């Protein structure tokens, strides 16, 4: 098969255009010609969906990190069980959220340092932890419920919907335990 030498500049221009457009992808957009979508346009992620992913990732990372520390430091077996459950559930959810973020070219916030939880007085640790988890999970349930109701990207909405029962269970257990801690 013979190639027409006049087609080389056109082909080179198309390849260069695709490479440049992929290199300059905006956060919250996915090139449809990527393995994720299969064609040539960009799919814009609604700002609200992008904010949900960022907030949910930050909150999930924080609760998982704090729970991991409390599971090691507490002397109360019920609190330890809840902390392990939260660390495990949030760890799994954070992995799913990271994959969603990556598929939409979003940068997630870096985890913070939670050493203050290691330094807490043991008599305050359980009470402070449960108070923190109750507050965090109330906020998370509002955030996730809003995403389920108003989100635009089906994969992110499905993630939020699937995560809500665990968040509600964590809140219920933390409230129950709070009433037993003096």
Buried (B, 14 or more C-beta within 10 A) or exposed (E): EEEEEEEEEEEEEEEEEEEEEEEEBEEBBBBEBBEEBEEEEBBBBBEBBBEBBBBBBBBBBBBBBBBBBBBEBBEBEBBBBBBBBBBBBBBBBBEBBBEBBEBBBBEBEEEEEBEEBEEBEEEEBBBBBBBBBBEBBBEBBEBBBEBBEEBBBEBBBBBBBEBBEBBBBBBEBBBEBBEEBE
